[in-house]
Amino acid sequence: MTHTDAAVKTSAAPAWRRINWRDYVVYIGFAVVFLFFAVTQGSNGFLTTSNLTNIVIQTAPITIMAVGLVFVLAAGEIDLSIGSVVALSALVGAVTLRETDSMLLGVAAGLAAGAAVGLVNGVFVTLVRLPSFLVTLATMGAVAGLAREVTGLQSVPVSNDAFLSFFGQGEILGIPGLVLWSVAAAVVGYLVLRQTRYGAHTLAIGDNVAAARVSGIKVIRVKIMVLMGSAMCAALAGLLYAGRLQGARYTLGEADLMSVIAAVIVGGTSLFGGKGSIVGAVLGSLLMGMLNNGLILAGLSVSQQMMARGAIILVAVSLSLRERRS
């Protein structure tokens, strides 16, 4: 068959066969899961306004970390240290608040801790040229140990009213602050990825790093920036945890990595770089939150919820690999 014949055959194929269904997995999955729990758990309060709002509130840290991870994966890298950064940043911020009673200093200290971890990751990935998987795996363990060392395995309460209002249970016009944080992260992430040169460079590097370097893109700088951005998103998530829970502990964020990766991959971001979706990642995080909520209402244990998240990641990775082969 000639190239012309193949082209004619492709153009003659039904429209539904030419659709890349991989791009719509998160939307279909969100609708299916919502309808399933609406039918099976509607009598247990799944559809109540308070429960649906609670899903968005509880997934706010996951949503913010997912936005940061989209840039990392889109650039062809991975960040496994975000869960540990959550705990470290929350503890550093809480200790600073306790010692100074200054929200500004507490927030700055927490974000600076995240930025420092991201910078270390970026330097080792770009200048030492180690795989990001190994680098962030190492910093994940090192940062987790540091978080335990900071307070000697002790929780740190947070009582600063301004901090608790801004990062915790505060509201604006009746809208919970954590919901607004999620919306803000999604809007900023979308605009940066789709409307700025930095976003375009990130996607170009993930698609073909050699071509990006030849075209004049500063690959090293962009990769350091995406890893620092991911770590700072994790640091912000840690501050949100500290505000909502009115305290910080070294266990914060330790179970979040799987949920964040699942949200981003299910949302349509490629594991191999060159493609990212902020909207998909946000819907993916809400999907994970809705799944956890529905399983809790159904009486499933935490271990069963973890198995469900693992199955979702396996399916999402399989779809991503299939798309790359095609």
Residue, then its C-alpha position, 0 to 999 in steps of 0.5 A: m500500500t502506498h502512502t497515498d492509499a494509507a492517507v486516503k484510508t485514514s481520512a476515510a475512517p470513522a470520526w470516532r476512530r480518529i479521536n485520541w480517547r487518551d485525552y478524555v480518560v479523566y473526564i470519562g473517569f470522573a463522570v463514571v466515578f461520580l455517577f457510581f457513588a451518587v447511585t450507591q452512596g447517595s443515601n449515605g450523604f455523598l451528594t450533600t453540598s457539605n460532602l462535595t465541598n469537603i472533597v474539594i477542601q481535602t484535595a486542595p494540597i493534592t491539587i496544588m502538588a499536581v499542578g507543580l508535578v505537571f511541569v516536571l513530567a512535561a519537561g521529561e523529569i520526575d519528582l518523588s520528593i514532594g511528599s517529604v517536602v510537605a512535612l519538612s516545610a510544614l514543620v519549618g513553618a510551624v516552628t518559625l511561627r512558634e518562635t516569632d509569631s509572624m505569619l510572614l516569616g513562617v510562610a517564608a521559612g516554609l517556602a524557602a525550605g521547599a525551594a532549597v530542596g528543589l534547588v538541590n534536586g535541580v543541580f544534581v539532575t542538570l549539572v551532575r547529570l543524574p537521573s531525576f528518579l534517583v536524585t529525588l528518591a534520595t532526597m525523599g529519604a534525606v528530607a524525610g529524615l530531616a523532618r523527623e530530626v527538626t522536632g524530634l518526632q514531636s508535633v508542633p501546634v499552630s495557634n497564629d490566628a492570621f495563619l490559620s485563617f489564611f491557610g486553614q479554615g478561613e472563608i471569603l464571601g462564604i467560599p472556603g479558603l482551601v477551595l480558593w487556593s485550588v482555583a488559584a493554583a489551577v488558573v496560574g498553572y494553566l496560564v503559565l503552561r499555555q500562555t508563557r515562554y517558560g511553559a512553551h520551553t518546558l514542553a519543548i524540552g520534554d518533547n525533544v531536549a536535543a532540539a530544544r538545546v539547539s534552538g537556544i532554550k536554556v535547558i539547565r535553567v528551565k529544568i532547575m526551575v521546574l524542580m524548584g517549582s514542584a518543591m515549592c508547590a509541595a511546600l505550599a501544600g504543607l502550609l495548607y495542611a498545617g493551617r487546616l490541621q492547626g499543627a504540623r507533624y513529620t507524617l504529613g504528606e507521606a501518603d500523598l505521592m501516589s495520589v499526586i502521580a495518579a492525578v497527573i497521569v490520569g489527567g493526561t500528562s505524559l510520563f515521557g515529557g512533551k505533554g501536560s494538562i493542568v485542567g486534567a491534573v486538577l480533575g484527576s486530583l478531584l477524582m482521587g479525592m472523590l474516590n477516597n471519599g466514596l470508598i470511605l462511605a462504602g466502608l472500605s479500609v485505608s489499605q483498600q483505598m491504597m490498592a484502588r489508587g495503585a490500580i488507577i496508576l497502573v491503568a494510567v501508565s498502561l495507557s500512556l505507554r500505549e499512546r507513546r508506542s502508537 
